[in-house]
């Protein structure tokens, strides 16, 4: 499929979306992949994809939903590549939070982030979208490509699992 280049108006719209949402999308990606460089790459790839396909969007008001979905899909790809052995790369060492990040985060918050990264991918995504990105159940369902009921049940299971990982009483 070939797409025609976006018009000047489309470029302006994408630039506006970038100015307003790039930081939040990068933070979302950071929580998913664990390191800033990969998170920035994930978001830039998502915006490149939006730029290529902007003319093909049926509803341009849903560009942000497209971007969030793309960020999640790109983050999944990064995590999947990290699990696969490669002839050309050594073993992957999980990201270590930077000294700056560690200084900013208290011990409790680091513990929550570590527990969050031990959750299954889908549960982690549901929690991050609902409570970090502050999306509604419906918006989370759109981004994840699932039903609203699936978001509710996945979020509930994720909160229970997170509580167990953190040793909180029921």
Protein Blocks (a to p, Z undefined) as FASTA:
>chain_A
ZZddddfklmmmmmmmmmmmmmmmmmmmmmmnopaklmmmmmmmmmmmmmmmmmmpmblm
lmmmmmmmmmmmmmmmmmmmmmpccfkbccdddddddfklmmmpcfklmmmmmmmmmpcf
klmmmmmmmmmnopafklmmmmnopafklmmmmmmmmmmmmmmmnopaZZ
